[in-house]
Amino acid sequence: MPELPLLSLLIWLPIAGACWVLIAGERGGAARSIAFAVALVTLLVSIPLYTGFETDTHEMQFEEYATWIDAYRIHYHLGVDGISLPLILLTTFTTVLVVLAGWDVITRRQAQYMAALLFQEGFMIGAFASLDSILFYVFWEAQLIPMFIIIGVWGGPRRIYATIKFFLYTFLGSVLMLVALLYLYREAGSFAILDLHHLRLGLTPQILVFIAFLLAFAVKVPMWPVHTWLPDAHVEAPTGGSVILAAIMLKLGGYGFLRFSLPIAPDASSELDWLLIALSLIAVVYIGFVAIVQPDMKKLIAYSSVAHMGFATLGFFLVFRLLDAGDVQGAMLGVQGGMIQMISHGFISGALFLCVGVMYDRLHSREIGDYGGVVNTMPVFAAFMMLFALANSGLPGTSGFVGEFLVILSSFKANFWIAFLAATTLVLGAAYSLWMYKRVIYGPVANEGVASLSDLNRREFAILGALAIAVLVFGIWPAPLLDLMEPTVRHLVEHVGQSKLGPGL
Amino acid sequence: MPFVTPEFLPALPEILLAVMACLVLLVDLYFGRRHPSWVFLLAQASLVLCALLCIALYPEEPTTTFNGTFRSDGMSAVLKVFMILVTYFVLFYSKFYLDVRDLFKGEYFVLSLFAVLGMMILVSAASLLTLYLGLELMALCLYALVALNRESSMASEAAMKYFVLGALASGTLLYGMSLLYGVTGSLELDRIREYQSVGGEIDIILVLGLVFIVVGVAFKLGAAPFHMWVPDVYEGAPTSVTLFVGTAPKIAAFGMLMRLLVDGLAGVQGDWIEMLTILSVLSMAVGNIIAIAQTNLKRMLAYSTIAHVGFLLLGIIAGTRAGYAASMFYVIVYALMGLGAFGMIIVLGSKGFESDRLDDFRGLNERSPWLAFLVLVLMLSMAGVPPFVGFWAKWSVLREVVAADQVWLATVAVVLAVIGLFYYLRVVRLVYFEEGQEAAPLVCGTDVKVMISTNALAILALGVYPSALLALCVTALG
């Protein structure tokens, strides 16, 4: 079989498609059909990536290598392993749904909206697939631009504040990462991520590099206390923007921890893991409480995102405690749990934002207080939302359960109190998800607006249906995903277990 | 001493341009009234010819001629080509600008050509005398250009400020030069450098001379705290002149800095690195922070220039060949971006409407999605967001600063760049997120649109593939 450059195709197809959409322009509604076709083709192209992926090695696969900037030894180097592949698949899957979700809803400058989504997709896949740190950085930063436009043009009343805050926050975090990368280049003489993994560094430089990375990734995840841009961005973003943001962009932060922080600065990570664990637990517990009292549905889901992503980072940084105890299996469990949590959060939060979008399109309100008794007029929708709300609170049988369970399991092996605090999410998650669900869906019909609601149309049904299947499949049978990640995670855990302090440092 | 005929070949582009500029003056005198466009076309043709000549005469080895006063090397050749290229664009935008406002005068083009000639001499200077000659030729032409619109009191004020402060800077520079001459006994930069390497101990007078030279150059570059003239001149001058002042002379000033500090004063590198570090940090801070408070786009871009100069100095601060190459890349990229940004103001303007207030950009996306996109490209490139070339410019100087073990400086620079991002984003915000109040029709023709599109797309293309230009800068500096 002739080797197609699948990864390049996945990156450039959406970008080329976006240009096509822009050229096609606003006339005649062709833009959305083109955008949908492009997104669908991209999804199809990503399937051979999965079927052709060998699950018995941690080596990079589907590698592509070309010289990009010769003078500075920067290469166009792509490849995927068990960590990046699921995230790429998540991206291609989600983009199709998001394009569909904007079908009738975005009426103003639809072509630009669709183009921005496709640009976003290309850049995100590029970031996940890059094996050169500068290439990664370029994609990482570039994707701020379409999101900036999406929130700013199609967002809510405070969109400008939100989008500028979003851009500045993330940019501040990432420029320090750039300095760290340049520093690493000076030490290693290479920008290749895999070369950086083998670089020996003293503890002080490691800690500085770690902190620089932490700022970049913590803002993106986002971790407490640098999460404040997220609720603003989510509330103001149009539905599609929120979905992309929650389902994929946040994952870049978690991905960054696994790809950069842990392997490049393992000793610093080990030294500072208490900090990361503490921040993650604060995110889980404190932000969980904050979520309960939100009157705005989107804000509530945004805070629940912060809490759920706290689980992912918790899973990643439990590694060192478990390795110290000699429990490699437990450490792997934590990382895998974190990864599953990220994927599953992609489905669930995406779905919940879409649910809010469905209601918002009809009544133009996101306030919980404006709803009540929706089940009377939208029974099918209520059933879907029930599933997603339960998944959000970690019901066994849904994907939300698997990740949380694995992380809690591994945290039990590390320390009882960590596990205790982490497990409060099962209570808090249920509290904020289900209480919101109860207030919005049940009860008597609250007002005339709710009374006039019509149930899901076919398009909305298809979107939510696809997500519901994903949530259930990965909840009941997460084995394929775990198998996919296993060798990579094992290698990662073994890698971070070895000190990289140079001799004499 | 017998008279030796100097080798003219390395200076052929300058000679050609001098002749052509005089020719343009004559053509303007005899045909200017009936065929005003001849002047423009001839000026453009001279530039093209001159650029081709520069490329054809690209020196494999650095050559010095005219008794050690004129040098042609890789750096000067590359800088010249880009100065000419930038001026070519500038004249194109200028013609549109002047046509619309009935300001079209032949002198404009003659002065521009002479200014370019000055810049070319400046970057090729091998002696303090040639350097000063080039500098003054450039500066005097620019003063006159700023004052071109006699009716405008703002322009006259700007010209006056520019002239007085420029003269002050020249005086400072001259004073520094005289000290250097006093210490070393030579005007030739090579002799001055040799003096430092032989002498062993560095004269305090030499360092004093260096201080004056750095101050003079900082004035010309517009680095803080010698930046006061920049905002006033940028705002007051006709936009087409601002466009010129803000682009090509920056490249020339970089050349001057390299000639003086690297060619002439390498022996006191440690001293000038310290001075430039202060200038650089101050410029980035002042430029980026004060730009936030501006409501006039030209003024905002003036402060952004100051910030860019701070960044540009970083590469020189690194003090290595690679660092100089990075700075050279930066200045070329900056000239391209400045060209686009001021060009955009010209493109959007019309008679009686300068389009230089930030509010004039409101809702541009509704009037013209394409131009709105170009504004996005230009602004984010200036802010240093990938995938635009402005990112690579910042990236390359930062890389050299980090390689020179000054991680703290790189950190300060990036944090200030984030502050700078805010005001660039504000322009993008106005263009995309705000509703336009008035739908002022766009009067620009296809030719200007093609020009600005080429300009902005070059920034995008160079951002995706900066390799060639980077390599060019690296080889030019050997």
Contacts between the chains, C-beta under 8 A, distances in Angstrom:
chain1	res1	chain2	res2	distance
A	68	B	465	7.8
A	68	B	467	6.7
A	69	B	466	6.2
A	69	B	467	4.5
A	69	B	470	6.3
A	70	B	467	5.7
A	70	B	471	6.5
A	71	B	467	6.7
A	71	B	470	4.7
A	71	B	471	4.9
A	71	B	474	5.2
A	72	B	396	7.3
A	72	B	399	7.1
A	72	B	470	6.9
A	109	B	365	7.7
A	112	B	365	8.0
A	112	B	369	7.1
A	134	B	395	7.7
A	137	B	386	7.0
A	138	B	386	4.1
A	138	B	387	5.5
A	138	B	391	7.3
A	141	B	385	5.7
A	141	B	386	4.7
A	141	B	391	7.4
A	142	B	385	7.5
A	142	B	386	5.3
A	142	B	387	5.0
A	144	B	385	7.1
A	145	B	376	7.6
A	145	B	380	6.5
A	145	B	385	6.7
A	148	B	425	7.5
A	148	B	428	7.6
A	149	B	376	8.0
A	149	B	432	6.1
A	152	B	429	6.4
A	152	B	432	6.0
A	152	B	433	4.4
A	153	B	365	7.9
A	153	B	432	5.5
A	153	B	433	6.0
A	159	B	433	6.9
A	160	B	429	5.8
A	160	B	433	5.4
A	163	B	429	7.8
A	163	B	433	7.7
A	164	B	422	7.3
A	164	B	425	5.7
A	164	B	426	7.9
A	164	B	429	6.8
A	167	B	421	7.2
A	167	B	425	6.0
A	168	B	418	6.5
A	168	B	421	6.4
A	168	B	422	6.3
A	168	B	425	7.5
A	171	B	385	7.5
A	171	B	418	5.5
A	171	B	421	5.7
A	172	B	415	7.4
A	172	B	418	4.7
A	175	B	414	3.8
A	175	B	415	7.3
A	175	B	417	6.4
A	175	B	418	5.9
A	176	B	411	7.0
A	176	B	414	6.6
A	178	B	395	7.3
A	178	B	398	7.1
A	178	B	414	6.5
A	179	B	398	6.9
A	179	B	402	6.7
A	179	B	407	6.6
A	179	B	410	5.0
A	179	B	411	5.6
A	179	B	414	5.8
A	182	B	395	8.0
A	182	B	398	5.9
A	182	B	399	5.1
A	182	B	402	4.2
A	182	B	403	7.8
A	182	B	410	6.8
A	183	B	402	5.5
A	183	B	407	5.9
A	185	B	399	7.1
A	185	B	402	7.7
A	186	B	402	5.7
A	186	B	403	5.3
